[in-house]
Amino acid sequence: MNKKKESFHQFIFEKANNHYLLTYAEQLLVHVRRSEHYFFNNSGHKLQSYQDHLNIIKALETKDLDRGRLLIEHNWIDLFKQIENLFTTL
């Protein structure tokens, strides 16, 4: 995970004001880096993830927090589905 992406996610977690989420995210980061390298270099998910993040940023910039929350949830659920599909086809 590159530094800009880590900073983006760190910002979101801090703004959520959820200590559990922040702690969990830090612990998960090690595993994410390893999986992400394989995932983004071996699937077409990179462009979709980029677009998802742009939409999240737009929602947060316009202070549409409900939409931002839904987009973040969708992004995570889609990511987990993609990873599940990836590992079931290996």
PDB file of N, CA, C and O in Angstrom:
ATOM      1  N   MET A   1       0.871  -1.170   0.000  1.00  0.00           N
ATOM      2  CA  MET A   1       0.000   0.000   0.000  1.00  0.00           C
ATOM      3  C   MET A   1       0.912   1.225   0.000  1.00  0.00           C
ATOM      4  O   MET A   1       1.812   1.339   0.832  1.00  0.00           O
ATOM      5  N   ASN A   2       0.671   2.134  -0.935  1.00  0.00           N
ATOM      6  CA  ASN A   2       1.545   3.293  -0.988  1.00  0.00           C
ATOM      7  C   ASN A   2       1.193   4.286   0.127  1.00  0.00           C
ATOM      8  O   ASN A   2       0.138   4.203   0.755  1.00  0.00           O
ATOM      9  N   LYS A   3       2.101   5.212   0.344  1.00  0.00           N
ATOM     10  CA  LYS A   3       1.956   6.146   1.474  1.00  0.00           C
ATOM     11  C   LYS A   3       0.722   7.034   1.352  1.00  0.00           C
ATOM     12  O   LYS A   3       0.068   7.317   2.357  1.00  0.00           O
ATOM     13  N   LYS A   4       0.390   7.477   0.136  1.00  0.00           N
ATOM     14  CA  LYS A   4      -0.797   8.323  -0.034  1.00  0.00           C
ATOM     15  C   LYS A   4      -2.055   7.544   0.327  1.00  0.00           C
ATOM     16  O   LYS A   4      -2.953   8.070   0.985  1.00  0.00           O
ATOM     17  N   LYS A   5      -2.114   6.294  -0.105  1.00  0.00           N
ATOM     18  CA  LYS A   5      -3.282   5.482   0.187  1.00  0.00           C
ATOM     19  C   LYS A   5      -3.374   5.201   1.681  1.00  0.00           C
ATOM     20  O   LYS A   5      -4.462   5.238   2.256  1.00  0.00           O
ATOM     21  N   GLU A   6      -2.237   4.922   2.311  1.00  0.00           N
ATOM     22  CA  GLU A   6      -2.230   4.696   3.757  1.00  0.00           C
ATOM     23  C   GLU A   6      -2.699   5.952   4.490  1.00  0.00           C
ATOM     24  O   GLU A   6      -3.476   5.865   5.441  1.00  0.00           O
ATOM     25  N   SER A   7      -2.230   7.111   4.052  1.00  0.00           N
ATOM     26  CA  SER A   7      -2.632   8.370   4.686  1.00  0.00           C
ATOM     27  C   SER A   7      -4.125   8.615   4.509  1.00  0.00           C
ATOM     28  O   SER A   7      -4.796   9.071   5.435  1.00  0.00           O
ATOM     29  N   PHE A   8      -4.647   8.312   3.321  1.00  0.00           N
ATOM     30  CA  PHE A   8      -6.075   8.479   3.060  1.00  0.00           C
ATOM     31  C   PHE A   8      -6.894   7.622   4.017  1.00  0.00           C
ATOM     32  O   PHE A   8      -7.833   8.110   4.646  1.00  0.00           O
ATOM     33  N   HIS A   9      -6.538   6.351   4.127  1.00  0.00           N
ATOM     34  CA  HIS A   9      -7.291   5.453   4.994  1.00  0.00           C
ATOM     35  C   HIS A   9      -7.121   5.834   6.473  1.00  0.00           C
ATOM     36  O   HIS A   9      -8.071   5.755   7.252  1.00  0.00           O
ATOM     37  N   GLN A  10      -5.938   6.234   6.842  1.00  0.00           N
ATOM     38  CA  GLN A  10      -5.695   6.667   8.215  1.00  0.00           C
ATOM     39  C   GLN A  10      -6.590   7.862   8.554  1.00  0.00           C
ATOM     40  O   GLN A  10      -7.166   7.924   9.640  1.00  0.00           O
ATOM     41  N   PHE A  11      -6.700   8.798   7.631  1.00  0.00           N
ATOM     42  CA  PHE A  11      -7.548   9.973   7.819  1.00  0.00           C
ATOM     43  C   PHE A  11      -9.004   9.560   8.031  1.00  0.00           C
ATOM     44  O   PHE A  11      -9.664  10.063   8.940  1.00  0.00           O
ATOM     45  N   ILE A  12      -9.504   8.655   7.207  1.00  0.00           N
ATOM     46  CA  ILE A  12     -10.887   8.186   7.317  1.00  0.00           C
ATOM     47  C   ILE A  12     -11.107   7.523   8.679  1.00  0.00           C
ATOM     48  O   ILE A  12     -12.106   7.787   9.349  1.00  0.00           O
ATOM     49  N   PHE A  13     -10.184   6.675   9.075  1.00  0.00           N
ATOM     50  CA  PHE A  13     -10.334   5.974  10.355  1.00  0.00           C
ATOM     51  C   PHE A  13     -10.298   6.947  11.532  1.00  0.00           C
ATOM     52  O   PHE A  13     -11.053   6.795  12.492  1.00  0.00           O
ATOM     53  N   GLU A  14      -9.424   7.937  11.455  1.00  0.00           N
ATOM     54  CA  GLU A  14      -9.353   8.923  12.534  1.00  0.00           C
ATOM     55  C   GLU A  14     -10.628   9.755  12.599  1.00  0.00           C
ATOM     56  O   GLU A  14     -11.129  10.036  13.688  1.00  0.00           O
ATOM     57  N   LYS A  15     -11.157  10.153  11.442  1.00  0.00           N
ATOM     58  CA  LYS A  15     -12.379  10.961  11.417  1.00  0.00           C
ATOM     59  C   LYS A  15     -13.587  10.154  11.889  1.00  0.00           C
ATOM     60  O   LYS A  15     -14.561  10.727  12.378  1.00  0.00           O
ATOM     61  N   ALA A  16     -13.529   8.843  11.749  1.00  0.00           N
ATOM     62  CA  ALA A  16     -14.628   8.001  12.231  1.00  0.00           C
ATOM     63  C   ALA A  16     -14.670   7.998  13.756  1.00  0.00           C
ATOM     64  O   ALA A  16     -15.669   7.609  14.361  1.00  0.00           O
ATOM     65  N   ASN A  17     -13.562   8.440  14.373  1.00  0.00           N
ATOM     66  CA  ASN A  17     -13.470   8.511  15.826  1.00  0.00           C
ATOM     67  C   ASN A  17     -13.809   7.168  16.476  1.00  0.00           C
ATOM     68  O   ASN A  17     -14.534   7.088  17.468  1.00  0.00           O
ATOM     69  N   ASN A  18     -13.252   6.122  15.871  1.00  0.00           N
ATOM     70  CA  ASN A  18     -13.513   4.765  16.335  1.00  0.00           C
ATOM     71  C   ASN A  18     -12.171   4.106  16.646  1.00  0.00           C
ATOM     72  O   ASN A  18     -11.472   3.642  15.745  1.00  0.00           O
ATOM     73  N   HIS A  19     -11.822   4.070  17.926  1.00  0.00           N
ATOM     74  CA  HIS A  19     -10.529   3.529  18.340  1.00  0.00           C
ATOM     75  C   HIS A  19     -10.371   2.070  17.917  1.00  0.00           C
ATOM     76  O   HIS A  19      -9.289   1.656  17.501  1.00  0.00           O
ATOM     77  N   TYR A  20     -11.438   1.299  18.021  1.00  0.00           N
ATOM     78  CA  TYR A  20     -11.368  -0.111  17.629  1.00  0.00           C
ATOM     79  C   TYR A  20     -11.011  -0.234  16.148  1.00  0.00           C
ATOM     80  O   TYR A  20     -10.145  -1.026  15.777  1.00  0.00           O
ATOM     81  N   LEU A  21     -11.680   0.548  15.310  1.00  0.00           N
ATOM     82  CA  LEU A  21     -11.419   0.507  13.877  1.00  0.00           C
ATOM     83  C   LEU A  21      -9.973   0.895  13.582  1.00  0.00           C
ATOM     84  O   LEU A  21      -9.310   0.250  12.771  1.00  0.00           O
ATOM     85  N   LEU A  22      -9.491   1.930  14.227  1.00  0.00           N
ATOM     86  CA  LEU A  22      -8.125   2.388  14.013  1.00  0.00           C
ATOM     87  C   LEU A  22      -7.113   1.324  14.433  1.00  0.00           C
ATOM     88  O   LEU A  22      -6.157   1.058  13.705  1.00  0.00           O
ATOM     89  N   THR A  23      -7.315   0.720  15.592  1.00  0.00           N
ATOM     90  CA  THR A  23      -6.415  -0.327  16.076  1.00  0.00           C
ATOM     91  C   THR A  23      -6.445  -1.544  15.158  1.00  0.00           C
ATOM     92  O   THR A  23      -5.402  -2.102  14.815  1.00  0.00           O
ATOM     93  N   TYR A  24      -7.647  -1.948  14.767  1.00  0.00           N
ATOM     94  CA  TYR A  24      -7.807  -3.100  13.889  1.00  0.00           C
ATOM     95  C   TYR A  24      -7.139  -2.839  12.546  1.00  0.00           C
ATOM     96  O   TYR A  24      -6.467  -3.715  12.002  1.00  0.00           O
ATOM     97  N   ALA A  25      -7.322  -1.644  12.014  1.00  0.00           N
ATOM     98  CA  ALA A  25      -6.750  -1.295  10.720  1.00  0.00           C
ATOM     99  C   ALA A  25      -5.221  -1.351  10.761  1.00  0.00           C
ATOM    100  O   ALA A  25      -4.591  -1.824   9.815  1.00  0.00           O
ATOM    101  N   GLU A  26      -4.642  -0.883  11.824  1.00  0.00           N
ATOM    102  CA  GLU A  26      -3.184  -0.920  11.955  1.00  0.00           C
ATOM    103  C   GLU A  26      -2.665  -2.355  11.984  1.00  0.00           C
ATOM    104  O   GLU A  26      -1.634  -2.657  11.383  1.00  0.00           O
ATOM    105  N   GLN A  27      -3.370  -3.227  12.674  1.00  0.00           N
ATOM    106  CA  GLN A  27      -2.965  -4.631  12.747  1.00  0.00           C
ATOM    107  C   GLN A  27      -3.140  -5.331  11.407  1.00  0.00           C
ATOM    108  O   GLN A  27      -2.349  -6.196  11.031  1.00  0.00           O
ATOM    109  N   LEU A  28      -4.173  -4.947  10.708  1.00  0.00           N
ATOM    110  CA  LEU A  28      -4.489  -5.568   9.434  1.00  0.00           C
ATOM    111  C   LEU A  28      -3.575  -5.089   8.308  1.00  0.00           C
ATOM    112  O   LEU A  28      -3.424  -5.774   7.296  1.00  0.00           O
ATOM    113  N   LEU A  29      -2.972  -3.929   8.479  1.00  0.00           N
ATOM    114  CA  LEU A  29      -2.170  -3.305   7.437  1.00  0.00           C
ATOM    115  C   LEU A  29      -1.057  -4.216   6.911  1.00  0.00           C
ATOM    116  O   LEU A  29      -0.791  -4.234   5.709  1.00  0.00           O
ATOM    117  N   VAL A  30      -0.429  -4.945   7.773  1.00  0.00           N
ATOM    118  CA  VAL A  30       0.657  -5.837   7.350  1.00  0.00           C
ATOM    119  C   VAL A  30       0.140  -6.861   6.350  1.00  0.00           C
ATOM    120  O   VAL A  30       0.774  -7.112   5.325  1.00  0.00           O
ATOM    121  N   HIS A  31      -0.998  -7.443   6.644  1.00  0.00           N
ATOM    122  CA  HIS A  31      -1.584  -8.458   5.766  1.00  0.00           C
ATOM    123  C   HIS A  31      -2.132  -7.834   4.486  1.00  0.00           C
ATOM    124  O   HIS A  31      -2.077  -8.437   3.413  1.00  0.00           O
ATOM    125  N   VAL A  32      -2.654  -6.635   4.613  1.00  0.00           N
ATOM    126  CA  VAL A  32      -3.207  -5.938   3.451  1.00  0.00           C
ATOM    127  C   VAL A  32      -2.117  -5.667   2.424  1.00  0.00           C
ATOM    128  O   VAL A  32      -2.328  -5.872   1.229  1.00  0.00           O
ATOM    129  N   ARG A  33      -0.973  -5.216   2.871  1.00  0.00           N
ATOM    130  CA  ARG A  33       0.121  -4.915   1.941  1.00  0.00           C
ATOM    131  C   ARG A  33       0.484  -6.133   1.108  1.00  0.00           C
ATOM    132  O   ARG A  33       0.668  -6.029  -0.105  1.00  0.00           O
ATOM    133  N   ARG A  34       0.585  -7.266   1.743  1.00  0.00           N
ATOM    134  CA  ARG A  34       0.964  -8.499   1.049  1.00  0.00           C
ATOM    135  C   ARG A  34      -0.124  -8.915   0.045  1.00  0.00           C
ATOM    136  O   ARG A  34       0.168  -9.211  -1.113  1.00  0.00           O
ATOM    137  N   SER A  35      -1.357  -8.931   0.501  1.00  0.00           N
ATOM    138  CA  SER A  35      -2.466  -9.345  -0.352  1.00  0.00           C
ATOM    139  C   SER A  35      -2.711  -8.353  -1.484  1.00  0.00           C
ATOM    140  O   SER A  35      -3.015  -8.736  -2.613  1.00  0.00           O
ATOM    141  N   GLU A  36      -2.573  -7.088  -1.162  1.00  0.00           N
ATOM    142  CA  GLU A  36      -2.829  -6.043  -2.141  1.00  0.00           C
ATOM    143  C   GLU A  36      -1.883  -6.129  -3.323  1.00  0.00           C
ATOM    144  O   GLU A  36      -2.290  -5.936  -4.469  1.00  0.00           O
ATOM    145  N   HIS A  37      -0.643  -6.414  -3.049  1.00  0.00           N
ATOM    146  CA  HIS A  37       0.331  -6.524  -4.135  1.00  0.00           C
ATOM    147  C   HIS A  37      -0.130  -7.575  -5.144  1.00  0.00           C
ATOM    148  O   HIS A  37      -0.143  -7.326  -6.349  1.00  0.00           O
ATOM    149  N   TYR A  38      -0.501  -8.728  -4.649  1.00  0.00           N
ATOM    150  CA  TYR A  38      -0.957  -9.792  -5.538  1.00  0.00           C
ATOM    151  C   TYR A  38      -2.277  -9.413  -6.206  1.00  0.00           C
ATOM    152  O   TYR A  38      -2.434  -9.565  -7.417  1.00  0.00           O
ATOM    153  N   PHE A  39      -3.210  -8.927  -5.422  1.00  0.00           N
ATOM    154  CA  PHE A  39      -4.560  -8.639  -5.903  1.00  0.00           C
ATOM    155  C   PHE A  39      -4.564  -7.622  -7.031  1.00  0.00           C
ATOM    156  O   PHE A  39      -5.154  -7.869  -8.084  1.00  0.00           O
ATOM    157  N   PHE A  40      -3.910  -6.477  -6.826  1.00  0.00           N
ATOM    158  CA  PHE A  40      -3.958  -5.417  -7.820  1.00  0.00           C
ATOM    159  C   PHE A  40      -3.077  -5.698  -9.026  1.00  0.00           C
ATOM    160  O   PHE A  40      -3.283  -5.108 -10.087  1.00  0.00           O
ATOM    161  N   ASN A  41      -2.114  -6.577  -8.888  1.00  0.00           N
ATOM    162  CA  ASN A  41      -1.265  -6.904 -10.025  1.00  0.00           C
ATOM    163  C   ASN A  41      -1.792  -8.092 -10.821  1.00  0.00           C
ATOM    164  O   ASN A  41      -1.247  -8.420 -11.875  1.00  0.00           O
ATOM    165  N   ASN A  42      -2.852  -8.742 -10.326  1.00  0.00           N
ATOM    166  CA  ASN A  42      -3.379  -9.913 -11.000  1.00  0.00           C
ATOM    167  C   ASN A  42      -4.890  -9.861 -11.211  1.00  0.00           C
ATOM    168  O   ASN A  42      -5.525 -10.902 -11.379  1.00  0.00           O
ATOM    169  N   SER A  43      -5.463  -8.680 -11.204  1.00  0.00           N
ATOM    170  CA  SER A  43      -6.906  -8.565 -11.454  1.00  0.00           C
ATOM    171  C   SER A  43      -7.194  -7.210 -12.075  1.00  0.00           C
ATOM    172  O   SER A  43      -6.316  -6.349 -12.141  1.00  0.00           O
ATOM    173  N   GLY A  44      -8.410  -7.026 -12.525  1.00  0.00           N
ATOM    174  CA  GLY A  44      -8.814  -5.754 -13.104  1.00  0.00           C
ATOM    175  C   GLY A  44      -9.434  -4.824 -12.087  1.00  0.00           C
ATOM    176  O   GLY A  44     -10.138  -3.883 -12.453  1.00  0.00           O
ATOM    177  N   HIS A  45      -9.185  -5.074 -10.815  1.00  0.00           N
ATOM    178  CA  HIS A  45      -9.850  -4.329  -9.760  1.00  0.00           C
ATOM    179  C   HIS A  45      -9.263  -2.934  -9.529  1.00  0.00           C
ATOM    180  O   HIS A  45      -9.912  -2.099  -8.898  1.00  0.00           O
ATOM    181  N   LYS A  46      -8.080  -2.668 -10.012  1.00  0.00           N
ATOM    182  CA  LYS A  46      -7.399  -1.400  -9.725  1.00  0.00           C
ATOM    183  C   LYS A  46      -8.212  -0.191 -10.180  1.00  0.00           C
ATOM    184  O   LYS A  46      -8.362   0.764  -9.417  1.00  0.00           O
ATOM    185  N   LEU A  47      -8.735  -0.209 -11.390  1.00  0.00           N
ATOM    186  CA  LEU A  47      -9.485   0.930 -11.909  1.00  0.00           C
ATOM    187  C   LEU A  47     -10.787   1.136 -11.136  1.00  0.00           C
ATOM    188  O   LEU A  47     -11.153   2.273 -10.838  1.00  0.00           O
ATOM    189  N   GLN A  48     -11.491   0.052 -10.809  1.00  0.00           N
ATOM    190  CA  GLN A  48     -12.736   0.163 -10.045  1.00  0.00           C
ATOM    191  C   GLN A  48     -12.468   0.725  -8.658  1.00  0.00           C
ATOM    192  O   GLN A  48     -13.225   1.564  -8.170  1.00  0.00           O
ATOM    193  N   SER A  49     -11.403   0.271  -8.025  1.00  0.00           N
ATOM    194  CA  SER A  49     -11.055   0.765  -6.698  1.00  0.00           C
ATOM    195  C   SER A  49     -10.739   2.261  -6.751  1.00  0.00           C
ATOM    196  O   SER A  49     -11.135   3.015  -5.863  1.00  0.00           O
ATOM    197  N   TYR A  50     -10.041   2.674  -7.771  1.00  0.00           N
ATOM    198  CA  TYR A  50      -9.711   4.090  -7.947  1.00  0.00           C
ATOM    199  C   TYR A  50     -10.990   4.924  -8.059  1.00  0.00           C
ATOM    200  O   TYR A  50     -11.124   5.959  -7.407  1.00  0.00           O
ATOM    201  N   GLN A  51     -11.926   4.461  -8.892  1.00  0.00           N
ATOM    202  CA  GLN A  51     -13.188   5.179  -9.068  1.00  0.00           C
ATOM    203  C   GLN A  51     -13.985   5.197  -7.762  1.00  0.00           C
ATOM    204  O   GLN A  51     -14.570   6.220  -7.409  1.00  0.00           O
ATOM    205  N   ASP A  52     -14.011   4.075  -7.047  1.00  0.00           N
ATOM    206  CA  ASP A  52     -14.704   4.019  -5.757  1.00  0.00           C
ATOM    207  C   ASP A  52     -14.141   5.058  -4.794  1.00  0.00           C
ATOM    208  O   ASP A  52     -14.894   5.747  -4.105  1.00  0.00           O
ATOM    209  N   HIS A  53     -12.824   5.167  -4.747  1.00  0.00           N
ATOM    210  CA  HIS A  53     -12.194   6.118  -3.832  1.00  0.00           C
ATOM    211  C   HIS A  53     -12.497   7.566  -4.236  1.00  0.00           C
ATOM    212  O   HIS A  53     -12.697   8.421  -3.373  1.00  0.00           O
ATOM    213  N   LEU A  54     -12.533   7.840  -5.543  1.00  0.00           N
ATOM    214  CA  LEU A  54     -12.902   9.187  -5.985  1.00  0.00           C
ATOM    215  C   LEU A  54     -14.320   9.531  -5.535  1.00  0.00           C
ATOM    216  O   LEU A  54     -14.579  10.649  -5.090  1.00  0.00           O
ATOM    217  N   ASN A  55     -15.231   8.576  -5.649  1.00  0.00           N
ATOM    218  CA  ASN A  55     -16.611   8.810  -5.221  1.00  0.00           C
ATOM    219  C   ASN A  55     -16.704   9.035  -3.711  1.00  0.00           C
ATOM    220  O   ASN A  55     -17.486   9.868  -3.252  1.00  0.00           O
ATOM    221  N   ILE A  56     -15.917   8.304  -2.951  1.00  0.00           N
ATOM    222  CA  ILE A  56     -15.887   8.489  -1.492  1.00  0.00           C
ATOM    223  C   ILE A  56     -15.395   9.893  -1.163  1.00  0.00           C
ATOM    224  O   ILE A  56     -15.976  10.585  -0.326  1.00  0.00           O
ATOM    225  N   ILE A  57     -14.328  10.303  -1.823  1.00  0.00           N
ATOM    226  CA  ILE A  57     -13.772  11.638  -1.584  1.00  0.00           C
ATOM    227  C   ILE A  57     -14.797  12.716  -1.926  1.00  0.00           C
ATOM    228  O   ILE A  57     -14.958  13.675  -1.172  1.00  0.00           O
ATOM    229  N   LYS A  58     -15.484  12.570  -3.045  1.00  0.00           N
ATOM    230  CA  LYS A  58     -16.493  13.563  -3.441  1.00  0.00           C
ATOM    231  C   LYS A  58     -17.608  13.646  -2.395  1.00  0.00           C
ATOM    232  O   LYS A  58     -18.055  14.738  -2.042  1.00  0.00           O
ATOM    233  N   ALA A  59     -18.047  12.501  -1.908  1.00  0.00           N
ATOM    234  CA  ALA A  59     -19.116  12.498  -0.896  1.00  0.00           C
ATOM    235  C   ALA A  59     -18.646  13.194   0.377  1.00  0.00           C
ATOM    236  O   ALA A  59     -19.401  13.950   0.989  1.00  0.00           O
ATOM    237  N   LEU A  60     -17.414  12.943   0.774  1.00  0.00           N
ATOM    238  CA  LEU A  60     -16.899  13.559   1.995  1.00  0.00           C
ATOM    239  C   LEU A  60     -16.665  15.059   1.800  1.00  0.00           C
ATOM    240  O   LEU A  60     -16.899  15.850   2.713  1.00  0.00           O
ATOM    241  N   GLU A  61     -16.203  15.445   0.609  1.00  0.00           N
ATOM    242  CA  GLU A  61     -15.991  16.870   0.337  1.00  0.00           C
ATOM    243  C   GLU A  61     -17.297  17.653   0.393  1.00  0.00           C
ATOM    244  O   GLU A  61     -17.316  18.809   0.816  1.00  0.00           O
ATOM    245  N   THR A  62     -18.377  17.029  -0.028  1.00  0.00           N
ATOM    246  CA  THR A  62     -19.679  17.705  -0.013  1.00  0.00           C
ATOM    247  C   THR A  62     -20.429  17.454   1.295  1.00  0.00           C
ATOM    248  O   THR A  62     -21.594  17.825   1.444  1.00  0.00           O
ATOM    249  N   LYS A  63     -19.736  16.820   2.234  1.00  0.00           N
ATOM    250  CA  LYS A  63     -20.285  16.531   3.560  1.00  0.00           C
ATOM    251  C   LYS A  63     -21.542  15.659   3.507  1.00  0.00           C
ATOM    252  O   LYS A  63     -22.405  15.737   4.382  1.00  0.00           O
ATOM    253  N   ASP A  64     -21.630  14.829   2.464  1.00  0.00           N
ATOM    254  CA  ASP A  64     -22.715  13.860   2.349  1.00  0.00           C
ATOM    255  C   ASP A  64     -22.248  12.583   3.052  1.00  0.00           C
ATOM    256  O   ASP A  64     -21.858  11.604   2.417  1.00  0.00           O
ATOM    257  N   LEU A  65     -22.303  12.633   4.382  1.00  0.00           N
ATOM    258  CA  LEU A  65     -21.734  11.554   5.189  1.00  0.00           C
ATOM    259  C   LEU A  65     -22.479  10.234   5.029  1.00  0.00           C
ATOM    260  O   LEU A  65     -21.863   9.170   5.084  1.00  0.00           O
ATOM    261  N   ASP A  66     -23.785  10.288   4.833  1.00  0.00           N
ATOM    262  CA  ASP A  66     -24.533   9.044   4.619  1.00  0.00           C
ATOM    263  C   ASP A  66     -24.071   8.353   3.339  1.00  0.00           C
ATOM    264  O   ASP A  66     -23.847   7.143   3.323  1.00  0.00           O
ATOM    265  N   ARG A  67     -23.931   9.128   2.274  1.00  0.00           N
ATOM    266  CA  ARG A  67     -23.448   8.553   1.008  1.00  0.00           C
ATOM    267  C   ARG A  67     -22.011   8.071   1.159  1.00  0.00           C
ATOM    268  O   ARG A  67     -21.658   7.001   0.665  1.00  0.00           O
ATOM    269  N   GLY A  68     -21.188   8.850   1.835  1.00  0.00           N
ATOM    270  CA  GLY A  68     -19.806   8.439   2.067  1.00  0.00           C
ATOM    271  C   GLY A  68     -19.737   7.119   2.810  1.00  0.00           C
ATOM    272  O   GLY A  68     -18.959   6.236   2.448  1.00  0.00           O
ATOM    273  N   ARG A  69     -20.548   6.983   3.846  1.00  0.00           N
ATOM    274  CA  ARG A  69     -20.568   5.737   4.623  1.00  0.00           C
ATOM    275  C   ARG A  69     -20.992   4.562   3.749  1.00  0.00           C
ATOM    276  O   ARG A  69     -20.386   3.492   3.803  1.00  0.00           O
ATOM    277  N   LEU A  70     -22.033   4.763   2.945  1.00  0.00           N
ATOM    278  CA  LEU A  70     -22.497   3.688   2.067  1.00  0.00           C
ATOM    279  C   LEU A  70     -21.446   3.306   1.027  1.00  0.00           C
ATOM    280  O   LEU A  70     -21.257   2.128   0.726  1.00  0.00           O
ATOM    281  N   LEU A  71     -20.767   4.314   0.483  1.00  0.00           N
ATOM    282  CA  LEU A  71     -19.725   4.038  -0.504  1.00  0.00           C
ATOM    283  C   LEU A  71     -18.548   3.299   0.122  1.00  0.00           C
ATOM    284  O   LEU A  71     -17.973   2.404  -0.498  1.00  0.00           O
ATOM    285  N   ILE A  72     -18.190   3.668   1.342  1.00  0.00           N
ATOM    286  CA  ILE A  72     -17.104   2.972   2.044  1.00  0.00           C
ATOM    287  C   ILE A  72     -17.502   1.524   2.316  1.00  0.00           C
ATOM    288  O   ILE A  72     -16.707   0.608   2.109  1.00  0.00           O
ATOM    289  N   GLU A  73     -18.727   1.323   2.778  1.00  0.00           N
ATOM    290  CA  GLU A  73     -19.202  -0.043   3.016  1.00  0.00           C
ATOM    291  C   GLU A  73     -19.178  -0.858   1.729  1.00  0.00           C
ATOM    292  O   GLU A  73     -18.724  -2.002   1.716  1.00  0.00           O
ATOM    293  N   HIS A  74     -19.674  -0.257   0.645  1.00  0.00           N
ATOM    294  CA  HIS A  74     -19.680  -0.955  -0.641  1.00  0.00           C
ATOM    295  C   HIS A  74     -18.254  -1.304  -1.070  1.00  0.00           C
ATOM    296  O   HIS A  74     -17.998  -2.406  -1.555  1.00  0.00           O
ATOM    297  N   ASN A  75     -17.333  -0.361  -0.890  1.00  0.00           N
ATOM    298  CA  ASN A  75     -15.948  -0.581  -1.274  1.00  0.00           C
ATOM    299  C   ASN A  75     -15.357  -1.768  -0.523  1.00  0.00           C
ATOM    300  O   ASN A  75     -14.687  -2.614  -1.116  1.00  0.00           O
ATOM    301  N   TRP A  76     -15.605  -1.830   0.774  1.00  0.00           N
ATOM    302  CA  TRP A  76     -15.067  -2.931   1.582  1.00  0.00           C
ATOM    303  C   TRP A  76     -15.721  -4.253   1.221  1.00  0.00           C
ATOM    304  O   TRP A  76     -15.036  -5.266   1.080  1.00  0.00           O
ATOM    305  N   ILE A  77     -17.043  -4.255   1.071  1.00  0.00           N
ATOM    306  CA  ILE A  77     -17.749  -5.497   0.740  1.00  0.00           C
ATOM    307  C   ILE A  77     -17.297  -6.009  -0.626  1.00  0.00           C
ATOM    308  O   ILE A  77     -17.049  -7.202  -0.799  1.00  0.00           O
ATOM    309  N   ASP A  78     -17.191  -5.097  -1.592  1.00  0.00           N
ATOM    310  CA  ASP A  78     -16.736  -5.498  -2.922  1.00  0.00           C
ATOM    311  C   ASP A  78     -15.317  -6.045  -2.871  1.00  0.00           C
ATOM    312  O   ASP A  78     -15.014  -7.046  -3.520  1.00  0.00           O
ATOM    313  N   LEU A  79     -14.455  -5.401  -2.111  1.00  0.00           N
ATOM    314  CA  LEU A  79     -13.084  -5.871  -1.980  1.00  0.00           C
ATOM    315  C   LEU A  79     -13.045  -7.287  -1.406  1.00  0.00           C
ATOM    316  O   LEU A  79     -12.336  -8.151  -1.923  1.00  0.00           O
ATOM    317  N   PHE A  80     -13.805  -7.521  -0.343  1.00  0.00           N
ATOM    318  CA  PHE A  80     -13.806  -8.848   0.261  1.00  0.00           C
ATOM    319  C   PHE A  80     -14.369  -9.897  -0.694  1.00  0.00           C
ATOM    320  O   PHE A  80     -13.891 -11.032  -0.713  1.00  0.00           O
ATOM    321  N   LYS A  81     -15.373  -9.537  -1.484  1.00  0.00           N
ATOM    322  CA  LYS A  81     -15.921 -10.468  -2.474  1.00  0.00           C
ATOM    323  C   LYS A  81     -14.879 -10.790  -3.539  1.00  0.00           C
ATOM    324  O   LYS A  81     -14.719 -11.945  -3.935  1.00  0.00           O
ATOM    325  N   GLN A  82     -14.177  -9.764  -3.996  1.00  0.00           N
ATOM    326  CA  GLN A  82     -13.134  -9.963  -5.000  1.00  0.00           C
ATOM    327  C   GLN A  82     -12.015 -10.866  -4.476  1.00  0.00           C
ATOM    328  O   GLN A  82     -11.532 -11.752  -5.181  1.00  0.00           O
ATOM    329  N   ILE A  83     -11.614 -10.625  -3.224  1.00  0.00           N
ATOM    330  CA  ILE A  83     -10.554 -11.445  -2.632  1.00  0.00           C
ATOM    331  C   ILE A  83     -11.039 -12.876  -2.455  1.00  0.00           C
ATOM    332  O   ILE A  83     -10.299 -13.824  -2.722  1.00  0.00           O
ATOM    333  N   GLU A  84     -12.279 -13.035  -2.007  1.00  0.00           N
ATOM    334  CA  GLU A  84     -12.832 -14.371  -1.853  1.00  0.00           C
ATOM    335  C   GLU A  84     -12.837 -15.111  -3.191  1.00  0.00           C
ATOM    336  O   GLU A  84     -12.448 -16.276  -3.271  1.00  0.00           O
ATOM    337  N   ASN A  85     -13.282 -14.416  -4.236  1.00  0.00           N
ATOM    338  CA  ASN A  85     -13.285 -15.023  -5.584  1.00  0.00           C
ATOM    339  C   ASN A  85     -11.881 -15.386  -6.041  1.00  0.00           C
ATOM    340  O   ASN A  85     -11.661 -16.430  -6.655  1.00  0.00           O
ATOM    341  N   LEU A  86     -10.949 -14.518  -5.734  1.00  0.00           N
ATOM    342  CA  LEU A  86      -9.558 -14.759  -6.126  1.00  0.00           C
ATOM    343  C   LEU A  86      -9.021 -16.026  -5.473  1.00  0.00           C
ATOM    344  O   LEU A  86      -8.399 -16.858  -6.134  1.00  0.00           O
ATOM    345  N   PHE A  87      -9.265 -16.170  -4.163  1.00  0.00           N
ATOM    346  CA  PHE A  87      -8.719 -17.313  -3.461  1.00  0.00           C
ATOM    347  C   PHE A  87      -9.470 -18.608  -3.738  1.00  0.00           C
ATOM    348  O   PHE A  87      -8.901 -19.689  -3.586  1.00  0.00           O
ATOM    349  N   THR A  88     -10.724 -18.523  -4.136  1.00  0.00           N
ATOM    350  CA  THR A  88     -11.457 -19.747  -4.461  1.00  0.00           C
ATOM    351  C   THR A  88     -11.120 -20.253  -5.859  1.00  0.00           C
ATOM    352  O   THR A  88     -11.418 -21.398  -6.197  1.00  0.00           O
ATOM    353  N   THR A  89     -10.498 -19.396  -6.672  1.00  0.00           N
ATOM    354  CA  THR A  89     -10.125 -19.823  -8.022  1.00  0.00           C
ATOM    355  C   THR A  89      -8.656 -20.178  -8.137  1.00  0.00           C
ATOM    356  O   THR A  89      -8.209 -20.581  -9.210  1.00  0.00           O
ATOM    357  N   LEU A  90      -7.894 -20.042  -7.066  1.00  0.00           N
ATOM    358  CA  LEU A  90      -6.460 -20.381  -7.122  1.00  0.00           C
ATOM    359  C   LEU A  90      -6.255 -21.876  -7.146  1.00  0.00           C
ATOM    360  O   LEU A  90      -5.117 -22.342  -7.193  1.00  0.00           O
TER     361      LEU A  90
END
